[in-house]
Amino acid sequence: MTTRPQHSLTKVAGLLAVTALVASAIAGCSSAVAEQRGGGSEGGEQVLRIGATNDIVPATVFTNSSDTVNTLIGSVYDSLVDYPLDSVDPQPSLATDWTLSEDGKSLTLNLRDDVTFHSGRDFTSKDVEFSIKTWADPTWTVQLQRTAAAVTGFDTSDPHAITLQFAHPLSNIFDLLDMVPIIDSESFDQLKTGEAYVGTGPFTFESWTPNAKVELAANEDYWDGAPEVDKVEIDIISDPQGQVSALRSGQVDLITGASNRDLATLAEDSKFDVEQATGADGQIYVGANVANPLLKDVRLRQAVAYALDRDRIVDEVFQGQAAVANSLPWAETSLAYDEEQAKHYFLDVDKAKKLVEEVGGTKTLPLTYPAGNANYEAVAQIVQANLEEVGIPTELVPVEYTQFIKQLIGGEFEGLWILQHNYAQFTPSTLAVSAYPFNADKNASHFVDDDYKAHSEAAWERPDGTDAEALEIYRQLNQDLLDNAFLLEIATLTPQVATTSGVSGYTWSKRNELQLDDVTIGG
């Protein structure tokens, strides 16, 4: 039996790394959690109760934009390969081994022959084809849609092996295979409406009560061994303070959306633990819509970059535990990270003021951020003060989270916005051709540039994303990002959750999905 790789976690003893999971609060949406229960046990069953921030939105279930959805995907579905948190070295999951052709244009994978969907149907190569083609469908607006669409051929003649043909070499093909959940074609219509989620993973989907609760049950026939707990219940608690209160009162065992200040306080209490997963990091940034006449001039965008007091944000909002990201979007472990290029932008109020004067000043710009999230709200207030100091007035525009993500995907922000992006810990080409803020083909900033597109495509269309030529392409990509300043990095953030002290054994995927196969609830 192939064992799913276990990812290392870092126990936080004092002040903690940032909680800024892609999941942010849905403003005005609240749910009463169930009355206090004792010890995670219900009628003799072991039940893990999670307080999460955002509800399921069936139309965006594959976008990694909600903590509830991330837990659902990570629990109900398997992928073909799994990345460890500390590398992009694919490990077996539903695929046991694989062979990449010398020209990088085809990949043959051998599949497990002992896996069934929760419906009892056997998993076969046809399910791999269906899942990748689903991700290639623009309807789902997934961030690796272009890579999935570049898989142009499927040899499924062997039910336990598949050969994928590519339109061109794909340096990030294993990123795709790590992220795509293997879904059931027979229940797909029910997936679209949120009625059923049928996968091959360690938990089965039981029910969803919109704006209230998601219930999962252990898959006793899971190919990698049944989970330790019998059930997982996810309560939708959109208020971060409400999550903390629910954890303290014993109504839930684990929360995903607390602010850094609350996490720091919880970590000092022996009744609770806080864990973080280095390697599933994200980056918080300021985005700029270059179609806005005021932001069309790159000098004003550069002024924003020089005005940001990143150290203050890290110290005050993230309690000193995030890492300042002056210029580049990459994790420091990424092959695209360049220490010298990363120093390009820094706090320089005088330079920012001079750039604003050069463009003749500016009118008030909207600064949009996800409503109801304490971290985003605090960052927005500091950014507003930073920009005011250099002569760039802004109006804060909090937007309900579901609507915010819709605006991100559709490129509907009028001026500046604040959010977190992911994928910086994957193969560098994935960020450049896939992520909503960065996609050279279509991005939230409406930024179009021939050089940026050419460098993004060159990084993507390589059989090897690690050789010297790839590294040179990444350096060119970095320069494109620095010169055009349409996305302005603030800090690197690490996912984290708080639990009661008896909860252990959970991990994260590199995709920032909680993995609960081995979670236990102690006394």
C-alpha positions in Angstrom: 0.0 0.0 0.0 1.4 3.4 -0.9 1.3 5.7 2.0 0.3 9.3 1.5 3.2 11.6 2.4 2.9 13.2 5.7 3.8 16.9 5.8 5.8 18.4 8.6 4.1 21.1 10.8 5.7 23.7 13.0 4.4 24.0 16.5 4.0 27.7 17.4 4.9 28.4 21.0 4.4 32.1 21.2 3.6 34.7 18.7 2.5 33.1 15.4 2.7 33.3 11.7 -0.2 34.9 9.9 -3.5 33.2 9.6 -4.3 34.8 6.2 -5.7 31.7 4.5 -7.3 32.4 1.1 -10.5 31.9 3.1 -11.7 35.3 4.4 -14.9 36.4 6.1 -18.2 36.6 4.4 -19.6 39.8 5.7 -22.9 39.7 7.4 -23.2 35.9 7.2 -23.3 34.2 10.5 -24.3 30.8 11.8 -25.1 29.6 15.3 -22.9 26.7 16.1 -24.4 23.7 17.9 -24.7 23.7 21.6 -21.6 22.8 23.6 -20.5 19.2 23.1 -18.0 17.3 25.2 -14.7 15.9 24.1 -15.4 15.6 20.4 -17.5 12.5 21.1 -21.1 12.0 20.0 -22.9 8.8 20.8 -19.6 6.9 21.0 -18.4 8.4 17.7 -15.3 10.6 17.4 -16.4 13.8 15.7 -14.0 16.6 14.7 -15.9 19.9 14.7 -14.4 22.7 12.6 -15.3 26.4 12.7 -14.7 27.8 9.1 -15.2 31.2 7.6 -16.8 30.8 4.2 -19.5 28.6 2.9 -19.5 26.4 -0.2 -20.3 28.1 -3.5 -20.9 25.2 -5.9 -20.0 27.3 -9.0 -16.5 28.0 -7.6 -15.8 24.8 -5.8 -12.5 24.2 -7.7 -11.1 27.6 -7.2 -9.3 27.1 -3.8 -11.0 30.3 -2.6 -12.8 29.1 0.6 -11.6 27.4 3.7 -14.7 25.2 3.8 -14.2 24.2 0.2 -10.5 23.5 0.8 -11.4 21.2 3.6 -14.1 19.5 1.5 -11.7 19.0 -1.5 -8.9 17.8 0.7 -11.1 15.3 2.5 -13.4 13.9 -0.1 -11.1 13.8 -3.1 -7.7 12.4 -4.0 -5.2 13.7 -6.6 -2.9 11.7 -8.9 0.2 12.8 -7.1 1.0 14.7 -3.9 3.6 17.3 -3.3 5.3 17.5 0.0 5.2 20.8 1.7 8.9 21.3 1.3 9.4 20.5 -2.4 7.8 20.1 -5.8 8.9 16.5 -5.9 5.7 14.5 -6.8 4.9 11.6 -4.6 2.5 8.7 -5.5 -1.2 8.9 -4.7 -3.7 7.6 -7.2 -0.8 7.3 -9.6 1.8 4.8 -8.5 4.6 5.8 -10.9 5.0 7.6 -14.2 7.3 8.2 -17.2 7.7 11.5 -19.0 8.8 11.4 -22.6 12.2 12.8 -23.6 10.6 15.7 -25.5 8.3 16.5 -22.6 5.2 16.1 -24.7 3.6 13.0 -23.2 3.4 11.4 -19.8 2.3 7.9 -18.9 1.0 7.2 -15.4 0.3 3.8 -13.9 -2.8 3.9 -11.6 -3.8 2.1 -8.5 -6.1 -0.8 -9.2 -7.7 -1.1 -5.8 -9.5 2.3 -5.6 -13.3 2.9 -5.6 -15.4 6.0 -5.6 -17.7 6.5 -2.6 -20.5 5.2 -4.8 -18.7 1.9 -5.1 -17.7 2.3 -8.7 -14.1 1.4 -9.7 -11.6 4.2 -10.4 -10.2 4.0 -13.9 -8.2 6.0 -16.4 -11.4 7.4 -17.8 -11.9 9.2 -14.6 -8.5 10.9 -15.0 -9.6 12.1 -18.5 -12.9 13.4 -17.2 -11.3 15.3 -14.3 -8.6 17.0 -16.4 -11.2 17.9 -19.1 -13.4 19.4 -16.4 -10.6 21.6 -15.3 -10.0 22.6 -18.9 -13.6 23.8 -19.1 -13.6 27.7 -18.8 -16.9 27.4 -17.0 -15.2 26.5 -13.8 -12.7 29.4 -13.9 -10.0 27.3 -12.2 -6.5 28.8 -12.1 -4.8 26.0 -13.9 -7.3 26.0 -16.7 -4.7 26.8 -19.4 -2.5 23.9 -18.3 -5.4 21.5 -18.3 -6.4 22.7 -21.7 -2.9 22.0 -23.0 -3.5 18.3 -22.3 -4.8 17.4 -25.7 -4.7 13.6 -25.9 -5.8 10.8 -23.5 -5.0 7.1 -24.1 -7.3 5.3 -21.7 -7.2 1.8 -23.4 -5.8 0.4 -20.1 -8.2 1.1 -17.2 -5.2 1.2 -14.8 -2.8 3.4 -16.9 -3.2 6.5 -18.9 -0.9 8.4 -21.4 -1.4 12.1 -21.6 -0.4 14.0 -24.7 0.4 17.7 -24.5 0.2 20.5 -27.1 3.7 21.4 -26.0 6.0 20.6 -23.1 4.5 21.6 -19.7 7.0 22.5 -17.0 4.2 22.5 -14.5 2.4 19.3 -15.4 2.9 17.8 -12.0 1.5 21.0 -10.4 -1.7 20.2 -12.4 -1.7 16.6 -11.3 -1.2 17.5 -7.7 -4.1 20.0 -7.8 -6.8 18.3 -9.9 -9.2 16.3 -7.7 -10.4 13.1 -9.3 -14.1 13.5 -9.6 -17.0 11.2 -10.4 -18.6 11.7 -13.8 -21.8 9.9 -12.8 -22.7 12.4 -10.0 -21.3 15.5 -11.7 -24.7 17.1 -12.2 -25.2 16.9 -8.4 -21.8 18.4 -7.8 -22.8 21.4 -9.8 -25.7 22.1 -7.5 -24.0 21.2 -4.2 -26.1 18.1 -3.7 -23.3 15.6 -3.8 -19.6 15.4 -3.8 -18.3 11.9 -4.7 -14.6 11.2 -4.7 -12.2 8.5 -3.7 -10.9 10.3 -0.6 -10.8 9.4 3.1 -14.1 11.0 3.9 -17.5 10.9 2.2 -19.8 13.8 1.8 -22.9 13.5 3.9 -24.8 16.8 3.8 -24.6 20.6 3.3 -26.9 23.1 5.0 -26.2 26.4 3.2 -24.7 29.1 5.4 -24.7 26.7 8.4 -22.9 23.3 8.2 -21.1 20.7 6.1 -21.0 17.1 7.3 -18.5 14.4 6.3 -18.2 10.8 7.4 -15.2 8.5 7.5 -14.7 6.3 4.4 -14.1 2.9 6.0 -13.0 1.4 2.7 -10.4 4.1 1.9 -7.5 2.6 0.0 -5.0 4.2 2.3 -6.7 3.1 5.5 -9.8 4.4 7.3 -9.5 7.8 9.1 -9.1 7.9 12.8 -12.2 10.0 13.4 -15.7 8.9 12.4 -17.1 12.3 11.3 -16.1 15.8 10.4 -18.6 18.7 11.0 -17.8 22.1 9.6 -19.8 25.0 11.1 -19.8 28.2 9.0 -18.9 30.9 11.5 -18.1 34.0 9.4 -17.1 36.2 12.4 -13.5 35.5 13.4 -14.3 36.5 17.0 -17.2 34.0 16.9 -14.8 31.3 15.9 -12.5 32.0 18.8 -15.5 32.0 21.2 -16.7 28.7 19.8 -13.2 27.2 20.3 -13.0 28.5 23.9 -16.4 27.2 24.8 -15.8 23.7 23.4 -18.4 24.1 20.6 -15.7 23.4 18.0 -12.3 21.6 18.1 -10.5 23.5 15.3 -10.8 27.0 13.7 -9.4 28.4 10.5 -10.1 32.1 10.5 -8.9 33.7 13.7 -6.8 36.9 13.5 -3.1 36.9 14.3 -3.7 38.7 17.6 -6.2 36.1 18.7 -3.9 33.2 17.6 -1.1 34.7 19.6 -3.3 34.8 22.7 -4.6 31.3 22.2 -1.0 30.0 21.8 -0.2 31.3 25.3 -3.0 29.2 26.8 -2.2 25.5 27.5 -5.8 24.5 26.6 -5.1 25.3 22.9 -2.5 24.7 20.2 -1.7 26.7 17.1 -0.1 25.0 14.1 1.3 26.5 10.9 2.4 24.8 7.7 5.5 26.3 6.1 5.4 25.4 2.4 1.7 26.1 1.8 2.5 29.8 2.1 0.6 32.7 0.4 1.5 36.3 -0.3 -0.6 39.3 0.6 -0.3 42.1 -2.0 -1.8 45.3 -3.4 -3.2 44.9 -6.9 -3.7 47.7 -9.4 -6.1 47.9 -12.3 -4.0 49.4 -15.0 -7.1 50.2 -17.1 -7.9 52.9 -14.6 -6.6 56.2 -16.2 -5.0 57.2 -12.9 -3.1 53.9 -12.6 -2.2 53.6 -16.3 1.0 55.5 -15.6 3.5 53.0 -14.2 5.1 55.8 -12.1 2.0 56.0 -9.9 2.0 52.3 -9.4 5.7 52.5 -8.5 4.9 55.2 -6.0 2.5 52.8 -4.3 5.3 50.2 -4.1 7.6 52.7 -2.5 4.9 54.0 -0.1 4.1 50.6 1.5 5.3 50.3 5.1 5.7 46.5 5.0 7.6 46.3 8.3 4.7 48.0 10.1 2.2 45.7 8.5 4.2 42.6 9.5 4.8 43.9 13.0 1.3 45.2 13.9 -1.1 43.1 11.9 0.8 39.8 11.7 2.5 40.0 15.1 6.0 39.9 13.6 5.6 36.4 12.2 5.1 37.0 8.5 8.1 37.7 6.2 8.4 41.0 4.4 8.2 40.5 0.6 9.5 43.8 -0.9 9.2 43.1 -4.5 8.8 39.5 -5.7 5.8 37.1 -5.4 7.9 33.9 -4.8 8.5 32.0 -1.7 12.2 32.1 -0.8 12.5 28.4 -1.6 11.3 29.0 -5.2 13.7 28.6 -8.1 12.4 32.0 -9.3 13.4 33.8 -6.1 16.3 36.3 -6.6 17.5 38.0 -3.4 18.9 41.1 -5.3 15.7 41.6 -7.4 13.6 41.1 -4.3 15.2 44.3 -2.8 14.0 46.5 -5.7 11.1 48.2 -3.9 11.4 49.3 -0.3 9.9 52.0 1.9 11.0 55.4 0.5 8.5 58.1 1.2 10.5 60.8 -0.6 10.8 58.8 -3.8 7.1 57.9 -3.7 6.2 61.6 -3.3 8.4 62.6 -6.2 6.8 60.0 -8.5 3.4 61.3 -7.6 4.5 64.9 -8.4 5.9 63.7 -11.7 2.5 62.4 -12.8 0.8 65.6 -11.7 -0.9 64.2 -8.6 -3.9 62.0 -8.4 -7.5 61.9 -7.5 -9.0 59.5 -4.9 -8.7 55.8 -5.8 -10.9 53.0 -4.4 -9.0 50.5 -2.2 -11.0 47.3 -2.1 -10.5 44.5 0.4 -12.5 41.5 1.7 -15.0 42.6 4.4 -15.2 41.0 7.8 -11.6 39.8 8.0 -9.6 41.5 10.8 -6.3 41.0 9.1 -7.3 42.4 5.7 -9.1 45.3 7.4 -6.0 46.3 9.4 -3.8 46.0 6.4 -6.1 48.2 4.4 -6.1 50.9 7.0 -2.3 51.0 7.1 -2.0 51.0 3.3 -4.5 53.8 3.2 -2.4 55.8 5.6 0.8 55.0 3.7 -0.7 56.2 0.4 -2.2 59.3 2.0 1.3 60.3 3.3 2.7 60.4 -0.3 -0.2 62.2 -1.9 -2.4 59.3 -3.1 -5.8 59.6 -1.4 -7.9 56.4 -1.3 -11.4 55.3 -0.3 -11.7 52.0 1.6 -14.2 49.7 -0.1 -15.0 46.5 2.0 -16.7 43.9 -0.2 -18.4 40.7 0.8 -16.0 37.8 0.2 -18.0 35.8 -2.4 -18.5 39.0 -4.4 -14.8 40.0 -4.0 -13.7 36.7 -5.5 -16.1 37.3 -8.4 -14.5 40.7 -9.0 -11.1 39.2 -8.9 -11.9 36.5 -11.4 -13.7 39.0 -13.7 -11.1 41.8 -13.3 -13.8 44.1 -11.9 -11.8 46.2 -9.4 -11.9 49.9 -10.2 -8.6 50.9 -8.7 -6.5 49.2 -6.0 -7.3 46.0 -4.0 -5.8 43.9 -1.3 -5.8 40.1 -1.2 -3.6 37.1 -0.9 -2.3 35.0 -3.8 -1.0 31.5 -3.8 1.0 29.2 -6.1 4.3 30.9 -5.4 5.5 27.7 -3.8 4.8 25.7 -7.0 6.7 25.6 -10.3 7.2 29.2 -11.2 5.4 29.0 -14.6 2.2 28.1 -12.7 1.9 31.6 -11.2 2.7 33.3 -14.5 0.2 31.4 -16.7 -2.5 30.4 -14.1 -3.0 32.6 -11.1 -5.9 35.2 -11.4 -3.6 38.2 -10.5 -0.6 37.1 -12.7 -1.9 35.2 -15.7 -0.2 36.8 -18.7 -3.0 35.8 -20.9 -5.8 37.4 -18.8 -5.4 38.9 -15.3 -7.3 40.9 -12.7 -5.1 44.0 -13.4 -5.9 44.1 -17.2 -2.1 44.1 -17.6 -1.0 43.2 -21.1 2.6 43.1 -22.2 4.4 41.3 -25.0 7.6 40.7 -23.1 5.7 39.4 -20.0 3.6 37.1 -22.1 6.6 35.8 -24.0 8.6 35.1 -20.8 5.6 33.5 -19.2 5.0 31.2 -22.2 8.7 30.4 -22.4 8.8 29.3 -18.7 5.7 27.2 -19.2 6.6 25.5 -22.5 9.6 23.7 -21.2 10.1 20.0 -20.3 12.4 21.0 -17.5 11.6 24.0 -15.2 14.8 23.6 -13.2 17.7 24.0 -15.7 19.9 27.0 -16.3 17.8 28.3 -19.2 14.7 28.1 -17.0 16.4 30.1 -14.3 17.3 32.8 -16.8 13.7 33.0 -17.9 12.6 33.4 -14.3 15.0 36.3 -13.9 13.4 38.0 -17.0 9.9 37.4 -15.6 11.0 39.0 -12.3 12.2 42.1 -14.2 8.9 42.3 -16.0 7.1 42.3 -12.7 9.4 44.9 -11.2 9.3 47.2 -14.2 5.5 47.2 -14.6 4.5 47.1 -10.9 0.9 46.0 -11.5 1.1 43.7 -8.4 2.8 45.0 -5.3 3.9 42.5 -2.7 3.6 43.1 1.0 4.4 39.9 3.0 4.6 36.1 2.8 2.0 34.4 5.0 1.8 30.9 6.4 -1.5 29.1 6.9 -2.4 28.2 10.5 -5.2 26.9 12.6 -6.0 26.8 16.3 -7.3 23.7 18.0 -8.1 22.4 21.5 -5.0 20.8 22.9 -6.2 17.2 22.4 -6.4 17.6 18.6 -3.4 16.2 16.6 -2.4 14.4 13.5 -3.9 16.8 10.9 -1.7 18.1 8.1 -1.9 20.4 5.1 -1.4 19.8 1.4 0.8 22.2 -0.5 -2.5 23.4 -2.0 -3.5 24.7 1.5 -6.1 22.0 2.0 -6.5 20.5 5.5 -5.8 16.7 5.4 -7.6 15.0 8.2 -6.9 11.3 7.5 -4.9 10.8 10.7 -6.4 13.4 12.9 -7.2 12.3 16.5 -9.1 13.9 19.3 -7.5 13.3 22.7 -8.9 13.8 26.2 
